[in-house]
Structures are given as structure tokens and as C-alpha cells.
Amino acid sequence: MRLTIALLVVLLVIAACGDDSVESAAFPDEAFALAASSDLAVGTDRLLVAVSDEKGTRLAAPSIPVTIAVWLEGREDQPQVLPGTFLWAIEDVSGLYHATFEFDQPGFWDVRVTPDGSAPLADFTIQVNPEPSTPGIGDPAPLSETPIGGDHPLAEISTDNDPDPRFYEISLADAVASGRPTVVVFATPKFCQTAICGPTLDRVKAIADDYPDVNFVHVEVYTNLDDPANLQVVPAVTEWGLLSEPWVFVVDADGIVVARFEGVVAPEEITAALAG
């Protein structure tokens, strides 16, 4: 059984699987923006935004700066406006914009993306829930038992083409309870619905050498990896309330979630969370 993917699947497949990438200074007239986040909740939360066209061409580009405005429906006169930070989903292929907002109420919020020097793209709506499906910032991290390399060949517990053995030395439960900070990546590089699990895991692997006192754990989303027709979601995915893939969480030494990143994450975002 494949992991049920919410809105993020549609959006990131569009972002990652369109035609040739756009590297101009403006979006074409038919461009539109849409949400690439599936688990927004009241509080401080990170909104991912994709830009596409009706053919699925990926359009977000570092050469096209944008601002992102959000407001609760009925509060059009009280928008929050922030620059959208561009981030490659797949290096030099497709990307997204992100910004972190304060959502003070649940409900429907409107979003407006404005390219610098151009007219805004059509507004779209996001839903902000009272609580996130996944552990939220400040919540205890679930003590999920996950397989380790000492008990299994890595090919049985990871679809990473070049797995780092350090990411499979300790179970997620033991890592959270270890008294050390933990970075956990839920990703399935081979079977990823959004094509970005591998690149996201690679970004986390790239910083591991800089943090010898931090636990790094990769949780493969599925079991039965040698039988793609009968993939089963691992219990940790359900225990962490994941609706999409990939996800990265930073957990502090006390076992408390201090950062959560859906889909795409920059190494600097992880290092900032580890710095506190």
C-alpha cells in the first residue's frame, strides 16, 4: 500500500516533472501559483509555494524574486507580506518559494504571489488547521521503533542509492531518548511520489559530518522494498502523522520537536534549528 499523499503530491509532481525549466526575469502570462504544503497549522508555520502553468511547466526560478502575502479570509486589510525565498527542489531542475508566517487562527487563508516588477499572480486559498497532523514545534517526538543496520542489510531498510551507515546506527526511539539532538528524515528515494526524497536526504547527509554530536536517522517510508507491488507503510509514518513525503524534523536533546520541514529544506534551515 502506497503512502496516501495529500496536495503536496500534485504540486511537486507539477514542479518536478514539467517541461524545460524557465530562467527568465518574469513569469509568462499563463503562470499561476499554488500551495505545496499539506499540513499547515495555527502558529508559526512554513508555507511552500509552487509556480506553474497549465502544461505543468515548472516556473519558479532564482532569477524571479517574489513576495508572498497571506491573510485570513475576511481580513484582506491585514496581510502579512514577506519575500519568498527560492529553494531548489531538484538542483538546477525545479524549485519552490517558501516563507514562514504567523497563522493566528484556523480557517481558510488567501495567498498572493507577486513577482518583482510584475502584476500579482491569481490568488489561491490554503487551509490552516487548529493542530498539525505531524508533531508540532514544542511537541514531544514520538518514540518510534525503526530498524537499524546492525540488524538488517541496508538494502532491506533503505532505498538510498548511496546510504550513509551512520543514518541507520540507532533507532528513532533510541535517538529521541538519547539526550542528544536528532535530525530525522522520512524519505523513500526509490519510490518517492514527489521525486524529491533523494535530493532532500542528500542535503541532510551533506551536513552530518559537521555535527558529530547529533543523531542523524533516515526512516525509509516503506517495507517490502524488494516487492514494489506490495509496499507497506512503516509504523513510524503513521505514528508521526505524515500525510506526504519527504519530511525532516529536528528534535532537541530533551526529545522535543524544534523544527519541521515538509518537502524541500535547505541545509541552512536545519543548521539554524540545531543552533537553537
LOLOLO-934603 format. One record per residue (C-alpha): residue in one letter; x, y, z; residue number from 1. Coordinates in Angstrom, 2 decimals, decimal comma, always signed. Layout:
<rs>
R;code;c1;c2;c3;pos
R;A;X;Y;Z;NUM
...
</rs>
This chain:
<rs>
R;code;c1;c2;c3;pos
R;M;+0,00;+0,00;+0,00;1
R;R;+1,43;+3,37;-1,04;2
R;L;+1,51;+6,26;+1,40;3
R;T;-1,52;+8,48;+0,90;4
R;I;-0,22;+11,80;-0,38;5
R;A;-2,20;+14,99;+0,04;6
R;L;-1,98;+18,15;-2,02;7
R;L;+1,83;+18,10;-2,00;8
R;V;+1,96;+15,21;-4,46;9
R;V;+0,11;+17,07;-7,17;10
R;L;+2,03;+20,24;-6,68;11
R;L;+5,52;+18,85;-6,52;12
R;V;+4,94;+16,46;-9,40;13
R;I;+3,94;+19,51;-11,42;14
R;A;+7,01;+21,35;-10,17;15
R;A;+9,38;+18,46;-10,78;16
R;C;+8,02;+16,86;-13,93;17
R;G;+7,11;+19,70;-16,27;18
R;D;+8,78;+20,87;-19,45;19
R;D;+12,04;+22,78;-19,68;20
R;S;+12,78;+24,99;-16,67;21
R;V;+12,31;+28,74;-17,03;22
R;E;+15,29;+31,01;-16,40;23
R;S;+13,89;+34,38;-17,43;24
R;A;+13,22;+37,51;-15,40;25
R;A;+9,44;+37,20;-15,46;26
R;F;+6,70;+34,60;-15,49;27
R;P;+4,60;+34,12;-18,63;28
R;D;+1,05;+35,44;-18,63;29
R;E;-0,47;+32,00;-18,02;30
R;A;+1,56;+31,35;-14,85;31
R;F;-0,25;+30,61;-11,61;32
R;A;+0,82;+29,96;-8,03;33
R;L;-0,39;+27,17;-5,78;34
R;A;+0,36;+25,69;-2,38;35
R;A;+2,92;+22,92;-1,98;36
R;S;+2,28;+22,43;+1,75;37
R;S;-0,20;+19,88;+3,07;38
R;D;-0,05;+20,30;+6,85;39
R;L;-0,34;+23,97;+7,82;40
R;A;-1,50;+24,74;+11,35;41
R;V;-2,08;+27,62;+13,75;42
R;G;+1,17;+29,13;+14,97;43
R;T;+4,41;+29,78;+13,17;44
R;D;+4,45;+27,70;+10,02;45
R;R;+6,36;+27,44;+6,77;46
R;L;+4,43;+27,82;+3,53;47
R;L;+5,78;+26,28;+0,33;48
R;V;+4,58;+27,79;-2,95;49
R;A;+4,94;+26,39;-6,47;50
R;V;+4,53;+28,34;-9,71;51
R;S;+3,42;+26,51;-12,83;52
R;D;+1,38;+26,79;-16,00;53
R;E;-1,45;+24,69;-17,39;54
R;K;+1,04;+22,38;-19,16;55
R;G;+2,85;+21,61;-15,91;56
R;T;+5,95;+23,60;-16,81;57
R;R;+7,92;+24,43;-13,69;58
R;L;+8,41;+28,18;-13,49;59
R;A;+9,86;+29,10;-10,10;60
R;A;+13,42;+30,30;-10,60;61
R;P;+16,12;+32,08;-8,60;62
R;S;+16,11;+34,81;-11,26;63
R;I;+12,47;+35,71;-10,45;64
R;P;+12,16;+37,14;-6,91;65
R;V;+8,68;+37,19;-5,44;66
R;T;+6,82;+38,40;-2,39;67
R;I;+4,19;+36,25;-0,71;68
R;A;+1,22;+37,77;+1,11;69
R;V;-1,25;+35,85;+3,28;70
R;W;-4,40;+36,92;+5,10;71
R;L;-7,29;+35,21;+6,83;72
R;E;-10,44;+35,37;+4,70;73
R;G;-12,31;+38,48;+5,77;74
R;R;-9,11;+40,25;+6,85;75
R;E;-7,94;+41,48;+3,46;76
R;D;-6,79;+44,71;+5,08;77
R;Q;-4,36;+42,85;+7,40;78
R;P;-1,99;+40,92;+5,15;79
R;Q;+1,36;+39,55;+6,17;80
R;V;+3,83;+40,18;+3,36;81
R;L;+7,25;+38,52;+3,17;82
R;P;+9,84;+37,86;+0,48;83
R;G;+9,63;+34,34;-0,87;84
R;T;+12,94;+32,50;-0,52;85
R;F;+13,73;+30,37;-3,56;86
R;L;+14,89;+26,82;-2,93;87
R;W;+15,79;+24,14;-5,46;88
R;A;+13,67;+21,01;-5,06;89
R;I;+15,90;+19,21;-7,56;90
R;E;+19,13;+21,11;-8,17;91
R;D;+19,04;+23,15;-11,39;92
R;V;+15,79;+21,42;-12,43;93
R;S;+12,85;+22,62;-10,35;94
R;G;+12,26;+24,74;-7,29;95
R;L;+9,81;+26,37;-4,92;96
R;Y;+9,45;+29,51;-2,85;97
R;H;+8,94;+29,46;+0,89;98
R;A;+8,18;+31,91;+3,69;99
R;T;+7,30;+31,49;+7,36;100
R;F;+4,13;+33,15;+8,63;101
R;E;+2,20;+33,56;+11,85;102
R;F;-1,19;+31,93;+11,43;103
R;D;-3,20;+33,14;+14,41;104
R;Q;-6,48;+31,42;+13,55;105
R;P;-7,59;+28,23;+11,83;106
R;G;-9,59;+28,51;+8,64;107
R;F;-9,13;+29,50;+5,04;108
R;W;-6,36;+31,95;+4,25;109
R;D;-5,77;+33,66;+0,92;110
R;V;-2,33;+33,78;-0,64;111
R;R;-0,99;+36,21;-3,22;112
R;V;+2,35;+35,78;-5,00;113
R;T;+3,78;+38,90;-6,65;114
R;P;+6,86;+38,71;-8,88;115
R;D;+9,13;+41,72;-8,54;116
R;G;+8,17;+44,35;-11,09;117
R;S;+5,13;+42,44;-12,32;118
R;A;+1,45;+42,10;-11,55;119
R;P;+0,41;+39,57;-8,89;120
R;L;-0,46;+36,06;-9,91;121
R;A;-4,00;+34,90;-9,22;122
R;D;-4,76;+34,50;-5,52;123
R;F;-5,28;+31,00;-4,12;124
R;T;-6,55;+29,61;-0,84;125
R;I;-4,91;+27,44;+1,81;126
R;Q;-6,42;+25,72;+4,81;127
R;V;-4,85;+26,28;+8,22;128
R;N;-5,80;+23,62;+10,75;129
R;P;-6,10;+24,04;+14,53;130
R;E;-3,36;+21,44;+15,03;131
R;P;-0,87;+19,85;+12,65;132
R;S;-1,16;+16,20;+11,66;133
R;T;+2,54;+15,71;+12,39;134
R;P;+4,18;+16,55;+15,71;135
R;G;+4,27;+20,33;+16,02;136
R;I;+7,04;+22,54;+17,29;137
R;G;+7,18;+22,11;+21,07;138
R;D;+5,62;+18,64;+20,99;139
R;P;+7,41;+15,52;+22,26;140
R;A;+8,77;+13,45;+19,39;141
R;P;+7,11;+10,02;+19,15;142
R;L;+9,34;+7,16;+20,27;143
R;S;+9,01;+5,09;+17,11;144
R;E;+10,91;+1,85;+16,78;145
R;T;+12,73;+1,72;+13,46;146
R;P;+15,12;-0,89;+12,02;147
R;I;+18,87;-0,42;+12,25;148
R;G;+21,78;-1,51;+10,13;149
R;G;+23,12;-3,75;+12,87;150
R;D;+20,08;-5,99;+12,44;151
R;H;+19,42;-5,69;+8,70;152
R;P;+21,34;-5,22;+5,45;153
R;L;+20,95;-1,58;+4,45;154
R;A;+19,26;-2,62;+1,20;155
R;E;+16,38;-4,00;+3,30;156
R;I;+15,78;-0,77;+5,19;157
R;S;+16,74;+1,98;+2,74;158
R;T;+16,23;+2,79;-0,94;159
R;D;+19,03;+5,36;-0,89;160
R;N;+21,46;+4,60;-3,72;161
R;D;+24,40;+5,60;-1,50;162
R;P;+23,29;+5,12;+2,10;163
R;D;+25,34;+6,63;+4,90;164
R;P;+25,63;+3,88;+7,55;165
R;R;+25,51;+6,49;+10,33;166
R;F;+21,86;+7,16;+9,48;167
R;Y;+20,98;+3,57;+10,41;168
R;E;+23,10;+3,05;+13,54;169
R;I;+20,37;+3,91;+16,03;170
R;S;+16,60;+3,54;+16,02;171
R;L;+14,46;+6,66;+16,02;172
R;A;+13,14;+5,79;+19,50;173
R;D;+16,66;+5,44;+20,90;174
R;A;+17,82;+8,60;+19,15;175
R;V;+14,99;+10,71;+20,60;176
R;A;+15,67;+9,32;+24,09;177
R;S;+19,48;+9,58;+23,84;178
R;G;+19,90;+13,02;+25,38;179
R;R;+21,39;+14,28;+22,11;180
R;P;+19,77;+16,33;+19,35;181
R;T;+18,37;+14,34;+16,44;182
R;V;+17,66;+15,07;+12,79;183
R;V;+15,25;+12,57;+11,28;184
R;V;+14,46;+12,28;+7,58;185
R;F;+11,36;+10,42;+6,43;186
R;A;+12,04;+9,69;+2,76;187
R;T;+11,89;+6,94;+0,15;188
R;P;+14,30;+7,85;-2,65;189
R;K;+13,27;+4,99;-4,94;190
R;F;+9,50;+5,17;-4,52;191
R;C;+9,05;+8,88;-3,78;192
R;Q;+5,76;+10,31;-5,02;193
R;T;+7,30;+13,77;-5,46;194
R;A;+10,77;+12,90;-6,85;195
R;I;+12,44;+14,99;-4,15;196
R;C;+13,06;+12,42;-1,42;197
R;G;+16,54;+11,64;-2,71;198
R;P;+17,65;+15,28;-3,05;199
R;T;+16,25;+16,13;+0,39;200
R;L;+18,02;+13,19;+2,03;201
R;D;+21,24;+14,14;+0,23;202
R;R;+21,06;+17,66;+1,68;203
R;V;+20,83;+16,27;+5,18;204
R;K;+23,64;+13,79;+4,58;205
R;A;+25,83;+16,66;+3,39;206
R;I;+25,80;+18,36;+6,81;207
R;A;+26,16;+15,28;+9,01;208
R;D;+29,97;+15,48;+9,20;209
R;D;+29,67;+18,94;+10,75;210
R;Y;+27,58;+17,63;+13,67;211
R;P;+29,30;+14,62;+15,27;212
R;D;+27,22;+15,04;+18,45;213
R;V;+23,88;+14,93;+16,64;214
R;N;+21,96;+11,76;+15,79;215
R;F;+21,02;+11,51;+12,13;216
R;V;+18,29;+8,99;+11,30;217
R;H;+16,78;+8,08;+7,95;218
R;V;+13,40;+6,37;+8,16;219
R;E;+12,52;+4,59;+4,93;220
R;V;+8,80;+5,13;+4,37;221
R;Y;+8,07;+1,58;+3,19;222
R;T;+8,85;-2,04;+3,93;223
R;N;+8,91;-4,89;+1,38;224
R;L;+11,39;-2,86;-0,66;225
R;D;+12,19;-5,85;-2,90;226
R;D;+8,49;-6,20;-3,83;227
R;P;+7,25;-2,84;-5,14;228
R;A;+3,75;-4,19;-5,77;229
R;N;+3,34;-4,89;-2,05;230
R;L;+4,93;-1,92;-0,35;231
R;Q;+3,71;-1,34;+3,20;232
R;V;+3,96;+1,94;+5,10;233
R;V;+6,18;+1,59;+8,17;234
R;P;+4,54;+2,20;+11,57;235
R;A;+6,66;+5,29;+12,23;236
R;V;+4,96;+7,12;+9,35;237
R;T;+1,57;+6,64;+11,00;238
R;E;+2,91;+7,40;+14,48;239
R;W;+4,31;+10,70;+13,22;240
R;G;+1,11;+11,57;+11,35;241
R;L;+2,76;+12,02;+7,97;242
R;L;+0,47;+12,85;+5,05;243
R;S;+3,23;+13,32;+2,48;244
R;E;+6,89;+12,67;+1,81;245
R;P;+9,60;+13,67;+2,45;246
R;W;+9,69;+15,26;+5,91;247
R;V;+12,62;+16,43;+8,03;248
R;F;+12,32;+17,03;+11,77;249
R;V;+14,84;+18,46;+14,22;250
R;V;+14,46;+17,19;+17,79;251
R;D;+16,36;+18,70;+20,71;252
R;A;+18,27;+16,87;+23,42;253
R;D;+15,12;+16,68;+25,55;254
R;G;+13,18;+14,90;+22,82;255
R;I;+11,13;+17,94;+21,81;256
R;V;+10,47;+18,86;+18,18;257
R;V;+12,08;+22,24;+17,48;258
R;A;+11,66;+22,36;+13,68;259
R;R;+9,72;+20,55;+10,99;260
R;F;+10,16;+20,83;+7,25;261
R;E;+7,81;+19,37;+4,68;262
R;G;+9,08;+18,54;+1,23;263
R;V;+12,09;+20,70;+0,49;264
R;V;+14,59;+22,04;+3,03;265
R;A;+17,82;+24,00;+2,76;266
R;P;+20,83;+22,88;+4,82;267
R;E;+20,89;+26,35;+6,40;268
R;E;+17,39;+25,82;+7,76;269
R;I;+18,49;+22,64;+9,52;270
R;T;+21,68;+24,19;+10,89;271
R;A;+19,71;+27,17;+12,20;272
R;A;+17,35;+24,80;+14,03;273
R;L;+20,29;+22,91;+15,52;274
R;A;+21,82;+26,18;+16,68;275
R;G;+18,66;+26,95;+18,59;276
</rs>
